[in-house]
Amino acid sequence: MAIRALLRATGLGGPIRSAIQYMSPEARSRRLVSKSMSLFKKRYDSYWHDIVPDRAATKMVDAFDAVSRDGFVVIPDYLSTSRLEEVRKEVLNLPGLRDGKYVGDLPFINRQNDGICAFGVTDAVPATHAATVGNEELHSLARALFGKTARLSASSILSKYDKDRVDSSEAPHWDDWRVRLKMFIYLTDVDETSAPTLFVKGSVSNVPWRLEKDFASVYFPKGSAGGSWWPVDELGLEKVICTGKAGSMLVFDTRGLHAGTRLTGSPRIMLMNMYTTHMPFTHRVF
């Protein structure tokens, strides 16, 4: 009691309490996180400073505008009827496409627990190769959106074939804080029974806590894997189901919140090109 009275008399009570609070473990932790985020923001800003979009670098200006504004676009009839049939002739008869069991020369990955498999696109499937790996129109769109260092980092034939499996991509998620652009060319009609992609329109740039999310994804990748609808729902952004006929193409910036959906109908078969600035070329399922 005497100490408290002395502190009141000398006016030191408030400053001492403030000092104790300042040195508390919680306060020190918050300052450390703030400093770490500040350093990450410098890295983030430096990376994106070097990403210079160039609308004039692509003939697909409508797609450029839509992806820049909304984060995605569905382009109906991207493949002509004749080109679509050439690609379908190569792809739809691949053994294993509908059950994930493949023995052959193409690179192949089967994610049995997800009920989805991927064939690597090589020149052994020339029409498919021309539509993806050899498609300069798509490459130039990626470079227009994300600068000259954007490059093709994956090209695959994807089949979501098992209705009894819950695909891990069905959890809402962001893919990366850096460039990761995906293009899905539908080889089968994709309606709401065909596991279409769901994309949250505008979620690339209109999420005020995005830096915190990206910081966590870098430094706590397992703890922050995936995302959650509820904080994004509070922003009032529109969820769009990206359906389309065979030959249509979905282009989306995977920094936007998105998710796979449940397969309840026939297998969904499509081509995927993925573009980054920092990953080597590979064949991927997601």
Beta strands, then each sheet from edge to edge (+ up, - down):
strand 1: 72-75
strand 2: 108-111
strand 3: 116-120
strand 4: 151-160
strand 5: 180-186
strand 6: 197-200
strand 7: 239-242
strand 8: 249-253
strand 9: 258-259
strand 10: 268-276
sheet 1: 1+ 8- 5+ 10- 4+ 3- 2+
sheet 2: 7+ 6- 9+
end
